[in-house]
């Protein structure tokens, strides 16, 4: 018998899990997997739930079979049985301030959830509605097992609501509430402080900063870091009035263009996002000023954009994918069981 004949015979001898079901259009169930694996239905269920009591080899085999036959859990039945939705909801506020904010955050969160029973659902929040509305809707209707949200305020109503309801959550940003809560945040004080010190060291005499809207906690952190640096060195400073990091890029550019035309114009700019930094560059160019000589800037970098900009711009990096990963891991830890609040907090340093 030839080698080809042996391989063909072997293929005929292997069970085809697709053809085993070909005579029926019935949806695969736990019982289907149990019959194919020779395991009990309860064992299959626990293996799919990634129960640590089930051997890893068994869990992997059950998942392989489930994938081969196209098994999908009945979410409604699962919710009735366990009280869990296996959903993590990311309440996202679309804004232009930081390029790639949403995609980077989602990339990190999905990496944290990979290999678990949880799925990420993005719930949009629009600036013309109260921040608390989508969060309240999720909590009231038990639409998720945990919530992730961003752009915190000093006295954030979302944090209060979730803590009152003992609902698992984690936020990107801190508050000034007396009760500690889970968060992942970036050291915006450190960013603004270091950015200002870099500009002063490079020779800038009058610094300018565009802050986020004042209602956000990280606006206060940035202001504090910036003011600490300029007061330490005794240089002139200016905080933008009339525009914020949430303003349209054209509005920021036009504001800066007018300001750069004045004799007492600033010569050093702290930019809390890549969009505002590009607006500085555009305004300077339109005024005939040379970046790096007539005006300098330090920008917060969250993407690879400024790696392609010439002349090169001084940047300080914020890793949003890492932030998403940290938030996902800490939220899963909170959902899994009791944990001290300090174990559910992380600060990304500059």
HUTA-V772175 format. One record per backbone hydrogen bond with DSSP energy under -0.5 kcal/mol. NH is the residue of the N-H (numbers start at 1). CO is the residue of the C=O. If there is no record, write none. Layout:
# HUTA-V772175
nh = {NH | NH}
co = {CO | CO}
This chain:
# HUTA-V772175
nh = {6 | 7 | 8 | 9 | 10 | 11 | 12 | 13 | 14 | 17 | 20 | 21 | 21 | 22 | 24 | 33 | 34 | 35 | 36 | 37 | 38 | 39 | 44 | 45 | 46 | 47 | 48 | 49 | 50 | 51 | 54 | 59 | 60 | 61 | 62 | 63 | 64 | 65 | 66 | 67 | 68 | 69 | 70 | 70 | 71 | 75 | 78 | 79 | 80 | 81 | 82 | 83 | 84 | 88 | 89 | 90 | 90 | 91 | 91 | 92 | 92 | 94 | 94 | 101 | 104 | 105 | 106 | 107 | 108 | 109 | 110 | 111 | 112 | 113 | 114 | 116 | 119 | 121 | 123 | 123 | 124 | 125 | 129 | 133 | 135 | 136 | 137 | 138 | 139 | 140 | 141 | 142 | 142 | 143 | 145 | 146 | 147 | 148 | 149 | 150 | 151 | 152 | 154 | 156 | 160 | 161 | 162 | 163 | 164 | 165 | 166 | 167 | 170 | 171 | 172 | 173 | 173 | 176 | 183 | 184 | 185 | 187 | 188 | 191 | 192 | 193 | 194 | 195 | 196 | 197 | 198 | 199 | 200 | 201 | 202 | 203 | 204 | 207 | 208 | 209 | 210 | 211 | 216 | 217 | 219 | 220 | 220 | 221 | 222 | 223 | 224 | 225 | 226 | 227 | 228 | 229 | 230 | 231 | 232 | 233 | 234 | 235 | 236 | 238 | 240 | 240 | 245 | 247 | 252 | 253 | 254 | 255 | 256 | 257 | 258 | 259 | 260 | 261 | 261 | 262 | 265 | 267 | 268 | 269 | 270 | 271 | 271 | 272 | 272 | 275 | 277 | 278 | 279 | 280 | 281 | 282 | 283 | 284 | 285 | 286 | 287 | 288 | 289 | 291 | 292 | 293 | 294 | 295 | 296 | 298 | 299 | 300 | 301 | 301 | 307 | 308 | 309 | 314 | 316 | 318 | 320 | 323 | 324 | 325 | 326 | 327 | 328 | 329 | 330 | 331 | 332 | 333 | 334 | 335 | 336 | 337 | 343 | 344 | 345 | 346 | 348 | 349}
co = {2 | 3 | 4 | 5 | 6 | 7 | 8 | 9 | 10 | 15 | 16 | 17 | 18 | 19 | 21 | 29 | 30 | 31 | 32 | 33 | 34 | 34 | 40 | 41 | 42 | 43 | 44 | 45 | 47 | 46 | 51 | 55 | 56 | 57 | 58 | 59 | 60 | 61 | 62 | 63 | 64 | 65 | 66 | 67 | 66 | 73 | 74 | 75 | 76 | 77 | 78 | 79 | 78 | 119 | 146 | 88 | 121 | 89 | 148 | 90 | 123 | 92 | 125 | 98 | 100 | 101 | 102 | 103 | 104 | 105 | 106 | 107 | 108 | 109 | 110 | 113 | 86 | 88 | 90 | 121 | 122 | 92 | 126 | 130 | 131 | 132 | 133 | 134 | 135 | 136 | 137 | 138 | 139 | 138 | 87 | 87 | 168 | 89 | 170 | 91 | 172 | 172 | 215 | 153 | 156 | 157 | 158 | 159 | 160 | 161 | 163 | 162 | 147 | 182 | 149 | 171 | 184 | 154 | 344 | 171 | 346 | 348 | 186 | 187 | 188 | 189 | 190 | 191 | 192 | 193 | 194 | 195 | 196 | 197 | 198 | 200 | 199 | 236 | 268 | 238 | 270 | 209 | 213 | 152 | 216 | 216 | 217 | 217 | 218 | 219 | 220 | 221 | 222 | 223 | 224 | 225 | 226 | 227 | 228 | 229 | 230 | 230 | 205 | 207 | 209 | 238 | 211 | 244 | 248 | 249 | 250 | 251 | 252 | 253 | 254 | 255 | 256 | 257 | 258 | 259 | 262 | 206 | 206 | 296 | 208 | 269 | 298 | 210 | 270 | 97 | 273 | 274 | 275 | 276 | 277 | 278 | 279 | 280 | 281 | 282 | 283 | 285 | 284 | 289 | 295 | 290 | 290 | 290 | 267 | 269 | 314 | 271 | 299 | 316 | 304 | 305 | 306 | 297 | 299 | 301 | 318 | 319 | 320 | 321 | 322 | 323 | 324 | 325 | 326 | 327 | 328 | 329 | 330 | 331 | 332 | 333 | 340 | 341 | 342 | 183 | 185 | 347}
